[in-house]
Amino acid sequence: MSAPNNRRSLFLGRMSLPERTFIADALRAETVGGVLLLIAAVVALIWANTFSGSYEAIRGFHLGPASVGLDLSVQHWAANGLLAVFFFVAGIELKRELVAGELRDPKAAALPVIAAICGMAMPAIVYAVVNVVGGGSLQGWAVPTATDIAFALAVLAVIGTSLPSALRAFLLTLAVVDDLFAILIIAVFFTSKINFLALGFAVVGLVIFYVLLRKGVRGWYIYVPLAVVIWGLMENSGVHATIAGVAMGLMLRCTRRDGEAHSPGEHIEHLVRPLSAGLAVPLFALFSAGVSISDGAVHDVFTRPETLGVVLGLIVGKALGIFGGTWFTARFTRAKLNPDLRWPDVFAVASLAGIGFTVSLLIGELAFADDPALADEIKASVLLGSLIAAVFAGILLKIRNTKYKRLCEDEERDEDLDGIPDIYELDKPEYHLRMAAILEAKAAEHRRLAEVASSTHAGDDGPA
């Protein structure tokens, strides 16, 4: 009888160099977008609380062709139009993760996927319990389920905390799976009465989009107008218009062929991500985050069951859900945590995932569309809950920041100056030969300097 296989997979271990490079580039763009998002949210709060009349007038101003059902408010354009760009990028990210990233291997994907599902289920459960006990509305159960990766990375940038690439990749994977389920939640639970004619034409448009991609047709002047038409049809269908963005993102090819430096999906994501992170999402925040922050509003956040459920869902539900799901899955699959990290590191990242902003604000608007006053209170609870989660996670991460900096330095060190971090070349004889030549050259230089210093010293000790 053969011995049982006791090998344990490594959780949060070192990624491959191409994957690490791709994720580093993506997170760098998200960090910049997150800082802009943070600025937009602050501007919205100041504007709404100092010149509330002009703020409400501008975001409530309607524009667009009424003849095709697109006479929408500025706030609606931001939520349904600009966020379609954000979800388009999310669709590409999801497709890439499924075919070339962390989610392509079912065994490796099990842990982050289960962690993300638990990280969405637990906040919903916390919200439901608070509202059942307090007699509140269950309509907002989905509000605290989403994680805003850009805002989370902006917090890391602001507080100056480093994170090893494995933890950053784990956070990104959680956010990608979060986006997938947020898309499903919006499509299933927040779809109004369906116009099947408009939906049918939208589907036809998506089929044309897919066929053109598979035929290798190129040209933004073909795809951009087609995408706008598909979006307009989806907006008129009753299905949330951002679903069109996701669908088109998922259709792009994200695997590289021979001779390709980047897949079409990666190339388009590289072009569109700055538009999403630098313009679409900050503008959405500008016209959605403007809520009253008076003493009464803050009091209501902690006393009304709907808003308290959102706050506790983000702070408690997210941290316990992600950490608990990760720990139990690791135990069940016998996954071994990277020896350079500790379980408190995972808990800190789980707490950081409690920053729910963009999608949480969108779901809050959809869930309480018939009660604008409560919708604004829900937004305030999202902002306050995200702020508390950010402060709590920041404290936890700062405690381990010295360790993180050392790990990041080890990941970035390139002593042979070949453009590849040394940690990826330790098993290559060429690397060690290069390092031997570099060290021998340094040793020769030090010997020469020692001889110069010795002769100088001898000259100083000689007769005057």
C-alpha positions in Angstrom: 0.0 0.0 0.0 1.4 3.4 -1.0 1.9 6.0 1.7 -0.8 8.8 1.9 0.0 12.0 0.1 0.7 14.5 2.9 1.9 17.3 0.7 0.3 20.6 1.5 -0.2 23.4 -1.0 1.3 26.8 -0.2 -1.2 29.6 0.4 0.0 33.2 -0.3 3.2 31.9 -1.8 5.4 33.5 -4.4 3.6 34.2 -7.7 5.1 33.6 -11.1 7.0 36.6 -12.5 4.6 37.4 -15.4 1.6 37.2 -13.0 3.4 39.4 -10.4 4.3 42.0 -13.0 0.7 42.1 -14.4 -0.8 42.5 -10.9 1.7 45.1 -9.9 0.8 47.2 -13.0 -2.9 46.8 -12.4 -2.7 47.7 -8.7 -0.5 50.7 -9.5 -3.3 52.1 -11.7 -5.9 51.2 -9.1 -3.9 53.0 -6.4 -3.8 56.2 -8.5 -7.5 55.9 -9.2 -8.2 55.2 -5.6 -6.6 58.4 -4.5 -8.7 60.3 -7.1 -11.7 58.5 -5.8 -10.9 59.5 -2.2 -10.5 63.2 -3.3 -13.8 63.1 -5.2 -15.6 61.7 -2.2 -14.2 64.4 0.1 -15.1 67.1 -2.5 -18.6 65.7 -2.7 -19.1 65.8 1.1 -17.8 69.3 1.3 -19.9 70.5 -1.6 -23.1 68.8 -0.4 -22.7 70.2 3.2 -21.8 73.7 2.2 -23.6 74.4 -1.0 -26.3 71.7 -0.9 -28.6 73.6 -3.3 -26.2 73.8 -6.2 -25.1 70.2 -5.5 -28.6 68.8 -5.7 -29.5 71.0 -8.7 -26.5 69.8 -10.7 -26.8 66.1 -9.9 -30.5 66.2 -10.5 -30.2 68.0 -13.9 -31.6 66.0 -16.8 -29.9 65.7 -20.2 -30.0 63.3 -23.1 -32.3 62.4 -25.9 -35.8 61.6 -24.5 -36.9 60.1 -27.8 -34.7 57.0 -27.1 -35.4 56.8 -23.4 -32.1 58.5 -22.3 -33.3 61.7 -20.7 -31.4 60.9 -17.5 -30.2 62.9 -14.5 -26.5 63.6 -14.1 -26.5 61.2 -11.2 -28.1 58.6 -13.3 -25.6 59.1 -16.1 -22.8 58.6 -13.6 -24.3 55.5 -12.0 -25.5 53.7 -15.1 -23.2 55.2 -17.8 -19.8 55.9 -16.3 -19.9 52.8 -14.1 -20.5 50.7 -17.2 -16.9 51.5 -18.1 -15.8 50.4 -14.6 -17.7 47.1 -15.0 -16.3 46.7 -18.5 -12.8 46.7 -16.9 -14.1 44.4 -14.1 -15.3 42.0 -16.8 -11.9 41.9 -18.4 -10.2 41.3 -15.0 -12.6 38.5 -14.3 -12.0 36.9 -17.7 -8.2 37.1 -17.3 -8.3 35.7 -13.8 -10.4 32.7 -15.1 -8.2 31.9 -18.1 -4.7 33.1 -17.1 -4.7 34.2 -13.5 -5.3 33.0 -10.0 -8.7 31.4 -10.8 -7.6 29.3 -13.8 -6.7 26.3 -11.5 -9.8 25.1 -9.6 -7.8 23.8 -6.7 -5.8 27.0 -6.3 -9.0 29.1 -6.9 -11.0 27.3 -4.2 -9.5 29.2 -1.3 -9.9 32.8 -2.5 -13.3 32.1 -4.1 -14.7 30.5 -0.9 -13.1 33.4 1.1 -14.8 35.9 -1.1 -18.2 34.1 -1.0 -18.0 34.0 2.8 -16.9 37.7 2.7 -20.1 38.5 0.9 -22.4 36.2 2.8 -21.4 37.2 6.3 -22.0 40.9 5.9 -25.5 40.1 4.4 -26.2 37.8 7.4 -25.0 40.5 9.9 -27.2 43.1 8.1 -30.2 40.7 8.2 -29.8 39.9 11.9 -29.5 43.5 12.9 -32.7 44.4 10.9 -34.7 41.4 12.0 -33.9 42.2 15.7 -34.4 46.0 15.2 -37.5 45.7 12.9 -35.8 47.4 9.9 -36.0 46.8 6.2 -34.2 43.8 4.6 -34.0 45.6 1.3 -30.4 46.7 1.9 -28.9 43.3 2.6 -26.6 43.5 -0.4 -25.1 46.9 0.4 -22.3 45.8 2.7 -21.3 42.8 0.5 -18.9 44.6 -2.0 -15.2 45.5 -1.6 -13.7 48.6 -3.3 -10.2 47.6 -4.3 -9.3 51.1 -5.5 -10.3 52.7 -2.3 -8.5 50.0 -0.3 -5.3 50.6 -2.2 -5.7 54.4 -1.8 -5.9 53.9 2.0 -2.6 51.9 1.8 -1.0 54.7 -0.2 -2.2 57.4 2.2 -1.1 55.6 5.4 2.2 54.5 3.8 1.8 50.8 4.4 3.6 48.3 2.2 2.0 44.9 1.4 3.8 41.9 -0.1 2.7 41.0 -3.6 1.0 37.8 -2.4 -1.3 39.7 0.0 -2.0 42.4 -2.7 -2.9 39.6 -5.2 -5.1 38.0 -2.6 -6.9 41.3 -2.1 -7.3 41.8 -5.8 -8.7 38.3 -6.3 -11.2 38.8 -3.5 -12.3 42.1 -5.2 -12.6 40.4 -8.6 -14.8 37.6 -7.2 -16.7 40.3 -5.3 -17.4 42.2 -8.5 -18.7 39.0 -10.1 -21.2 38.3 -7.4 -22.1 42.0 -7.2 -22.9 41.9 -10.9 -25.1 38.8 -10.4 -26.9 40.5 -7.4 -27.6 43.7 -9.5 -28.8 41.6 -12.4 -31.1 39.3 -10.4 -32.4 41.5 -7.6 -32.3 45.0 -9.0 -33.8 44.5 -12.4 -37.0 46.4 -13.0 -39.8 45.5 -15.3 -38.2 44.0 -18.4 -38.7 45.4 -21.9 -38.0 42.2 -23.9 -37.8 44.0 -27.3 -35.0 46.3 -26.1 -33.3 43.4 -24.3 -33.5 41.2 -27.4 -31.9 43.9 -29.5 -29.2 44.4 -26.8 -28.5 40.6 -27.0 -28.2 40.9 -30.8 -25.8 43.7 -30.4 -23.7 41.6 -28.0 -23.7 38.7 -30.5 -22.4 41.1 -33.2 -19.8 42.4 -30.8 -18.6 38.8 -30.1 -18.6 37.8 -33.8 -16.5 40.8 -34.7 -14.0 40.0 -32.0 -13.7 36.4 -33.1 -13.2 37.5 -36.7 -10.3 39.6 -35.7 -12.0 42.9 -36.8 -10.0 45.9 -35.5 -10.9 49.5 -35.0 -12.2 51.5 -32.0 -14.5 53.4 -34.4 -16.4 50.1 -34.9 -16.5 48.9 -31.3 -17.1 52.1 -29.4 -20.3 53.1 -31.3 -21.6 49.5 -31.1 -20.9 49.5 -27.3 -22.8 52.7 -26.9 -25.8 51.3 -28.8 -25.7 48.1 -26.7 -25.5 50.1 -23.5 -28.5 52.3 -24.6 -30.6 49.2 -25.4 -29.7 47.6 -22.1 -30.6 50.8 -20.2 -34.0 50.8 -21.9 -34.5 47.0 -21.3 -35.0 47.3 -17.5 -31.8 45.3 -16.8 -29.2 47.5 -15.2 -27.1 49.0 -17.9 -23.7 48.2 -16.3 -24.4 44.5 -17.2 -23.7 45.5 -20.8 -20.2 46.6 -19.8 -19.5 43.3 -17.9 -20.8 41.2 -20.8 -18.5 42.9 -23.4 -15.5 42.7 -21.0 -16.0 38.9 -20.6 -16.0 38.5 -24.4 -12.5 39.8 -24.9 -9.7 37.2 -25.4 -7.3 37.3 -22.5 -4.9 34.5 -23.5 -1.7 35.3 -25.5 -0.9 33.7 -28.8 2.5 33.2 -30.3 4.2 36.5 -31.0 1.9 38.5 -28.8 3.4 40.5 -26.0 -0.1 41.1 -24.6 -3.5 39.6 -25.3 -6.2 41.8 -26.7 -8.0 41.9 -23.4 -4.8 43.0 -21.6 -4.1 45.6 -24.2 -7.7 47.1 -24.0 -7.7 46.9 -20.2 -4.4 48.9 -20.2 -6.0 51.6 -22.4 -9.4 51.8 -20.7 -8.4 51.3 -17.0 -7.1 55.0 -16.7 -10.5 56.2 -18.1 -12.3 54.0 -15.5 -10.1 54.7 -12.5 -9.2 58.3 -13.3 -12.6 59.6 -14.6 -15.6 57.3 -14.5 -15.4 56.1 -10.9 -14.3 59.5 -9.4 -17.2 61.3 -11.2 -19.6 58.6 -9.9 -18.3 59.3 -6.4 -18.6 63.0 -6.9 -22.4 62.8 -7.6 -23.2 59.9 -5.3 -21.2 60.5 -2.1 -22.6 63.9 -1.3 -24.6 63.2 1.9 -25.3 65.2 5.1 -22.8 64.6 7.9 -24.7 66.5 10.6 -24.8 65.3 14.2 -28.3 64.0 13.5 -27.2 62.1 10.5 -24.3 60.4 12.3 -26.7 59.6 15.2 -29.1 58.0 12.8 -26.4 55.8 11.3 -25.8 54.1 14.7 -29.4 53.9 15.8 -31.4 53.0 12.7 -31.3 49.3 12.0 -30.8 49.6 8.2 -27.7 51.9 8.5 -26.3 50.1 11.6 -26.6 46.8 9.7 -24.5 48.3 6.8 -21.8 49.6 9.2 -21.5 46.3 11.1 -21.7 44.4 7.9 -18.7 46.2 6.5 -16.6 46.2 9.7 -17.5 42.9 11.4 -19.1 40.9 8.6 -16.4 41.4 6.0 -13.5 40.7 8.4 -15.0 37.6 10.0 -16.4 36.2 6.7 -13.2 36.5 4.7 -10.9 35.4 7.6 -13.2 32.6 8.7 -13.7 31.3 5.1 -9.9 31.4 4.4 -9.0 29.7 7.7 -11.5 26.9 7.4 -10.8 26.3 3.7 -7.0 26.2 4.4 -7.7 23.6 7.2 -9.9 21.5 5.0 -7.6 21.6 1.9 -4.4 21.3 4.1 -3.1 24.5 2.5 0.0 25.7 4.3 0.3 29.5 4.9 3.5 31.1 3.5 6.0 30.9 6.4 6.9 34.6 5.9 3.3 35.6 6.8 1.0 35.0 9.7 -2.7 34.5 10.1 -3.1 38.0 11.6 -1.8 39.3 8.3 -4.8 37.6 6.6 -7.1 39.1 9.2 -5.7 42.6 8.5 -6.4 42.2 4.7 -9.9 40.8 5.5 -10.5 44.0 7.6 -9.2 46.1 4.7 -11.8 44.4 2.4 -14.4 46.1 4.6 -13.9 49.2 2.6 -17.0 49.1 0.4 -17.6 52.2 -1.7 -18.3 52.3 -5.4 -20.5 49.2 -5.7 -21.9 49.6 -2.2 -23.1 53.1 -3.0 -24.6 51.9 -6.3 -26.5 49.0 -4.6 -27.7 51.4 -1.9 -29.2 53.7 -4.5 -30.9 50.7 -6.2 -32.1 49.1 -3.0 -33.8 52.3 -1.6 -34.7 54.0 -4.9 -38.2 54.6 -3.6 -36.9 56.3 -0.4 -34.3 59.0 -1.3 -33.9 60.1 2.4 -33.1 56.6 3.5 -30.8 56.1 0.5 -28.8 59.1 1.6 -28.5 57.6 5.1 -27.4 54.3 3.7 -24.7 56.1 1.7 -23.6 57.9 4.9 -23.4 54.5 6.6 -21.3 53.1 3.7 -18.9 56.1 4.1 -18.7 55.8 7.9 -18.4 52.0 7.9 -15.6 52.1 5.2 -13.8 54.8 7.2 -13.8 52.7 10.4 -12.8 49.6 8.5 -9.9 51.6 6.9 -8.7 52.9 10.3 -8.9 49.5 11.9 -7.1 47.7 9.1 -4.5 50.5 8.9 -3.6 50.0 12.6 -3.3 46.2 12.1 -1.1 46.6 9.0 1.1 49.3 10.6 2.0 46.9 13.4 3.5 44.5 10.8 4.7 47.2 8.4 8.4 46.7 9.2 8.1 43.0 8.3 6.2 43.9 5.1 8.9 46.4 4.0 11.6 43.7 4.4 9.5 41.2 2.3 8.9 43.9 -0.4 12.6 44.7 -0.5 13.5 41.0 -0.9 10.9 40.8 -3.8 12.3 43.9 -5.5 16.1 43.3 -5.0 18.0 43.0 -8.4 21.7 43.0 -7.6 22.7 41.7 -11.0 20.8 44.5 -12.7 19.2 42.3 -15.3 15.7 43.6 -14.7 14.4 40.5 -13.0 14.2 40.3 -9.2 16.9 38.0 -7.8 14.4 35.9 -5.9 13.2 34.5 -9.2 16.7 33.5 -10.3 18.1 31.6 -7.3 17.8 28.3 -9.2 19.6 29.6 -12.3 23.4 29.0 -12.7 23.7 32.1 -15.0 22.5 34.3 -12.1 25.1 33.0 -9.7 27.9 33.3 -12.4 26.8 37.0 -12.9 26.8 37.6 -9.2 30.2 36.0 -8.8 31.7 38.2 -11.5 30.1 41.3 -9.9 31.4 40.4 -6.5 34.9 39.6 -7.9 35.0 43.0 -9.5 34.0 44.6 -6.3 36.6 42.6 -4.4 39.3 43.7 -6.9 38.3 47.3 -6.5 38.4 47.1 -2.7 41.9 45.5 -2.9 43.1 48.3 -5.1 41.6 50.9 -2.7 43.3 49.1 0.2 46.7 49.3 -1.6 46.1 53.0 -2.2 45.2 53.6 1.4 48.2 51.5 2.6 50.7 53.5 0.5 49.1 56.8 1.5 49.3 55.8 5.2 53.0 54.7 4.7 53.8 58.1 3.2 52.2 59.9 6.1 54.3 58.0 8.6 57.6 58.7 6.7 60.2 61.3 7.6 59.2 64.9 7.2 
